């Protein structure tokens, strides 16, 4: 690897698996130290099996295998994060990069969602991002430079059926990104969003059985059936992208190669936003 992040420290939420793990490993391959945060436990109203402490430990193992240093914290992003972030910053002498990646998924028509499902989605997928940014921003300001990469979704660019709460939260992340980019620009801090299409993660692997992609079936679709239907979302003939694809886009936005890029929405979506 080229050491594009050598000497830098990255805070990554949702780091126990999926996109967050891929970001942690990919950034470590490029020389970064990692502060890895994940709830590692169940979330109310979410049916997808949760991440576990063992998952977070595996992320740590993979980061160390890649030559990186890492500290891990088990914490819910709905909670105040300043103490957790401050401990990591003290361990690695500051923070340069923030990846606000933690998020959940659940399904339900807009007019049928329970208040609890709505509130939990907004609390984690939007307020959790805000919590991450407000806890880390003072460290980037102290540095006089840095990059925040907020994980939105294609649902942050267009409406999707059956996930109004998710779509609202992901649109909210875009608005937060745009405002933060203005607020932090005087301090040399850049803020951007990545917008994945379906990503082959435990969230997708478990959520497709409850998906609305095959309403013609009287049973949950198989993975292959879901893949066939999901491919129709994208211009490129793939049902989903891989976590490393999002990690690579995040790496670019976090690196000095993107030093004059801020306040953008970068789709990694196989053309889905054009459907």
Protein Blocks (a to p, Z undefined) as FASTA:
>chain_A
ZZlmgoiacddehklgcjllmmmmmmmmnopacddddfkiacehiabdcddfklmmmmmm
mmmmnopacddddddfkbcfklmmmmmmmmnopafbdcdfbccdddddfklpcfklmmmm
mmmmmmmmmmmmmmmmmmmmmnopacddddddfklmbccehilmmmmmmmmmmmmmmmmm
mmmmmnopacddddddddddfklmmmmmmccklmmbcbdcdfklmmmmmmmmpmbacfbd
cfklmmmmmmmmmmmklmmgghiacddeehmmmZZ
